[in-house]
Amino acid sequence: MKIFNSIQEFTTNAPTIVTLGTFDGVHKGHKSILEKITSSSKNTGCESVLLTFFPHPRMVLQQNTDIKLLNTIKEKAMLLEEHGINNLIIHPFDHAFSRLTAEEFVKNILVDKFMVRKIIIGYDHRFGRNRTADINDLIQYGEEYNFEVEQISALEINEVSVSSTKIRNALNAGYLETANRYLGYPYFLTGNVVKGKQLGRTIGFPTANINITESYKLIPDKGVYVVSSQIAGKTVYGMMNIGNNPTVGGVAESIEVHYFDFNSDLYNQEIRVNIHYKIRNEIKFPSVNHLKEQLKEDQKTSLEYIATKLT
């Protein structure tokens, strides 16, 4: 898959099949839409193009929005590549782009830049300045500029929006199994391993501290989770704490993973942490010894879950 950081960067000598949207999470609800564009491109010999935007349009157009996304840009690209998309364009969304008229978008971008043969779009999609144009306008433009418009049904669009909402709600509540069922894969965090306070190793539970720089990434509810990672080609299981470490007077939120039967140095490595199940909420214990005893129970619970559900 080729990745372009703007519409201007994109070039092609072949006609294209185009779709556009946020595709946040690249979850089960998106599957049929992605299958439409990939199968259509194979059947026609056209290149498939997925146009998405960053920042999310709501971040630009709605003041004080605090929207959190299921994927970072890098994570989204990785998931879309797995679905066989030929070209991913991540266009910087700003007020100037939002002021393009519908005809400017169609003529200058879809027709002249993308050489569009077909666009696959939601029945309720609105576009152009002040979002004044709809699917019927796009069909008329298609007749004028000789491209086909395929509508995504109300049922499929509803499945996407409902799934996204349910995934976010489930993650915020710590219901990982529910979120993962809608995603079709374990929700994951990607970040670099950095040095922390190293308290864990003093009580027998050394941790990898995961630093996530993308502030817009949705972090699940505080608590302890069963997790896994691929490290050096092997699946390594562990448990992760998201929270402030209140027992030791922590203030800043951290993400710490203790891997079972693993002691290699992970500092400065980028790591993906798949999150499978929430064991419990974060608790302030009366002492570090009480915390240590609870961690032993957490490990026991984690290993039981891994043995029965993951292996």
FENSUL-V860096 format. One record per helix or strand. SS is the DSSP state (h for helix, s for strand). FROM is the first residue (numbers start at 1). TO is the last residue. Records with the same first field share a line. If there is no record, write none. Layout:
# FENSUL-V860096
SS = FROM-TO / FROM-TO
This chain:
# FENSUL-V860096
s = 2-4 / 16-20 / 47-54 / 69-69 / 87-92 / 116-122 / 127-127 / 133-133 / 148-152 / 187-194 / 208-211 / 217-217 / 223-231 / 234-243 / 254-259 / 270-280
h = 28-44 / 57-61 / 73-82 / 95-98 / 102-111 / 129-131 / 135-145 / 154-173 / 176-183 / 199-202 / 246-248 / 288-310
